[in-house]
Amino acid sequence: MGLRLAGAAALALAAAVFFMYQALPNPEELRDGRSRGSVTMLDSRGEVFAWRGEQFGGEIGVGDVSPHLVHAILAAEDRRFYSHPGVDPRGLARAALANFRAGRVVQGGSTITQQVAKNVFLTNERSFERKLKEIPMALAMELKYDKDDIFAVYLNRVYLGAGAYGFEAAAQRYFGKSARFVDPSQAAMLAGLLKAPSRFSPTADIALAEARAEVVVRAMAEEGYLSPGEAAVALAEPARLSAAAAARAGGQFADWVMDAGPVYLTETTTEDVVIRTTFEPAAQRAAEAALAKVFSDSVRAGSKAQAAVVVMTPDGAVRAIVGGRDADAGQFNRATQARRQPGSVFKPIVYAAALETGLSPADVVVDAPLRIGAWSPENYGGGYAGPVTLDHALAHSINTVAVRLYERVGAARVERVARKLGLTTPIAPGPATALGASEVTLLEMTGAYAAFASGGFDGAPWGIRDLRVRGDETPLMAGPGQRRRVLAAPVAGYLTYMLADVVRTGTGRRAALLDRPLAGKTGTTQEARDAWFIGFSAQYVVGVWMGYDDNTPLTGVTGGGLPAEIWRETMARLHQGLPARPLPELRPAPREAVVAQAREPERTADEDETLIGGILSDVMRALGVN
């Protein structure tokens, strides 16, 4: 009876093997089994700094990789690979004994051939049924393919953490080199990933990855693949990540680029895509270090306050993005995703609209009480200065003047200028817009200032220089191309002059650097829920936002305080070794007479009296009467 059952089982196994043998494709068709492609991003110097999607470094065979890597895989996973028929009874028995002693599954008995069968043709489900299917599939593969073909499929198909499929992609991802050139310690770390790729990934936990690699090195020595001296060196000098992998820099910049590019070439690509970007690792480090320093020196321990930084050049090219304190890829990005009220950093847009109508920074408007319907804007700190130039009003962020200008030029013109400067979020209706009542992103608002810094050319943020399929020299898409003018040169020049006065003599004095001219604007919203500083030099444009995610008011913080300090620290680091260059500012000619102030709806009697008195006083001064 037992012989009959054994015979029947043998016949069933043979039939299953024959059936599977007939269905097996050519081994070359099995090497790249990804369901989607990959995206590799290069920084402004052409160096890799980020990866997305399912990375595949290209097909490799046994003869294409370092012998150390082959030996490490065999020592870690299947020491008798080249001698067993696809299933290793000795290995199964050893694993069963180890699992019995431990009372749980601590060791697998699957051969490399069985693992290929599972990964390519079956599923990862742990079940007796899958094991029954795995054995005839492994035997069929051994009959149809030679050993090196099976090993090559394994080299190319296994997942090795951090989005890397295959050992070539993993070697590039972790060590910045081809699998052809890995040394024993690197080979051991790569082979160690096979046990649990996400857990042992060196970008996730380098100490755990080193501990696992040590086990593999000792196994390689036991099998004679390494001499005692070679093993001692590998244990004393464990593998080190490449600079790009260790830095893990630009994660949120990479997230933004993935969102900015066409979905079919980024998120859902079936090709391997390479994107050249505008990212500058040094700028990223500068912004991160500046933010960390100010929070360490000036913010109480345990504070939940957040901050974000955007670094651009005046052409709109984004160089760095810090989406929050300790922000990492995949997390909420406060620089690109959060919509917050900009407060007074919006005022330059209102002033730009006013300058477009022919006003000059030297023109005078009265700072006095103002009522529009039931709303009466007030100045920060209270008090009114009377007749002031536009330049003085912006430098000291006088609210009533910004509202008067808004009323004079009209909501339509202000919105039109905001759109030209790249703001895409809804613009709130009503005069409170002049004080930053709309919601914007830090990235877009910084782009508006890039237009000022460039002399009036489009500063819309961009980060993709070109995008191409790997191996193809023809780009599928390129950067923004020729920039269009969005502000007349005199308007941009006047505005730059006024913003430079904000830093020289106004609310932005804490942002000043002694060695170069700078321009910028502070912004603080109602109840200090948001604090901003955005500004520029001739070389860089930087935006800083600070606040709480839940809109809790900041305590004792205005845009001219901590945000200005973060901005100054960032600028100081960005400009190390760079020459000081003049800003594209246009100094206005002094006015000989006072220009009538903007239309003021529903003025009060007190306001009329203040206005008339101020105008008479200025006219008499202009005529030389004391």
Stockholm file with secondary structure:
# STOCKHOLM 1.0

chainA/1-626         MGLRLAGAAALALAAAVFFMYQALPNPEELRDGRSRGSVTMLDSRGEVFAWRGEQFGGEIGVGDVSPHLVHAILAAEDRRFYSHPGVDPRGLARAALANFRAGRVVQGGSTITQQVAKNVFLTNERSFERKLKEIPMALAMELKYDKDDIFAVYLNRVYLGAGAYGFEAAAQRYFGKSARFVDPSQAAMLAGLLKAPSRFSPTADIALAEARAEVVVRAMAEEGYLSPGEAAVALAEPARLSAAAAARAGGQFADWVMDAGPVYLTETTTEDVVIRTTFEPAAQRAAEAALAKVFSDSVRAGSKAQAAVVVMTPDGAVRAIVGGRDADAGQFNRATQARRQPGSVFKPIVYAAALETGLSPADVVVDAPLRIGAWSPENYGGGYAGPVTLDHALAHSINTVAVRLYERVGAARVERVARKLGLTTPIAPGPATALGASEVTLLEMTGAYAAFASGGFDGAPWGIRDLRVRGDETPLMAGPGQRRRVLAAPVAGYLTYMLADVVRTGTGRRAALLDRPLAGKTGTTQEARDAWFIGFSAQYVVGVWMGYDDNTPLTGVTGGGLPAEIWRETMARLHQGLPARPLPELRPAPREAVVAQAREPERTADEDETLIGGILSDVMRALGVN
#=GR chainA/1-626 SS CHHHHHHHHHHHHHHHHHHHHHHCCCGGGGSCCCSSCEEEEECTTSCEEEEEECBCCCCCCGGGSCHHHHHHHHHHHCTTTTTSSSCCHHHHHHHHHHHHHHTSCCCCCCCHHHHHHHHHHSCSCCCHHHHHHHHHHHHHHHHHSCHHHHHHHHHHHCBCSTTBBSHHHHHHHHHSSCGGGCCHHHHHHHHHTTTCHHHHCTTTCHHHHHHHHHHHHHHHHHTTSSCHHHHHHHHHSCCCCCHHHHHCTTHHHHHHHHHHSCGGGTTTCSSEEEEEECCCHHHHHHHHHHHHHHHHHHSCTTCCCEEEEEEECTTSBEEEEECSTTCCTTSCCTTTTCCBCCGGGGHHHHHHHHHHTTCCTTCEEEECCCCBTTBCCCCTTSCCCEEEEHHHHHHTTCHHHHHHHHHHHCHHHHHHHHHHTTCCSCCCSSGGGGGTCSCBCHHHHHHHHHHHHTTSBCCCCBCEEEEEETTCCSCSEECCCSCCBCSCHHHHHHHHHHHHHHHHTSTTGGGCCTTSCCEEEEEECGGGSEEEEEEECSSCEEEEEEECTTCCCCSSCCTTTHHHHHHHHHHHHHTTTCCCCCCCCCCCCCCSSCCCCCCCTTCCHHHHHHHHHHHHHHHHHHTTCC
#=GC SS_cons         CHHHHHHHHHHHHHHHHHHHHHHCCCGGGGSCCCSSCEEEEECTTSCEEEEEECBCCCCCCGGGSCHHHHHHHHHHHCTTTTTSSSCCHHHHHHHHHHHHHHTSCCCCCCCHHHHHHHHHHSCSCCCHHHHHHHHHHHHHHHHHSCHHHHHHHHHHHCBCSTTBBSHHHHHHHHHSSCGGGCCHHHHHHHHHTTTCHHHHCTTTCHHHHHHHHHHHHHHHHHTTSSCHHHHHHHHHSCCCCCHHHHHCTTHHHHHHHHHHSCGGGTTTCSSEEEEEECCCHHHHHHHHHHHHHHHHHHSCTTCCCEEEEEEECTTSBEEEEECSTTCCTTSCCTTTTCCBCCGGGGHHHHHHHHHHTTCCTTCEEEECCCCBTTBCCCCTTSCCCEEEEHHHHHHTTCHHHHHHHHHHHCHHHHHHHHHHTTCCSCCCSSGGGGGTCSCBCHHHHHHHHHHHHTTSBCCCCBCEEEEEETTCCSCSEECCCSCCBCSCHHHHHHHHHHHHHHHHTSTTGGGCCTTSCCEEEEEECGGGSEEEEEEECSSCEEEEEEECTTCCCCSSCCTTTHHHHHHHHHHHHHTTTCCCCCCCCCCCCCCSSCCCCCCCTTCCHHHHHHHHHHHHHHHHHHTTCC
//
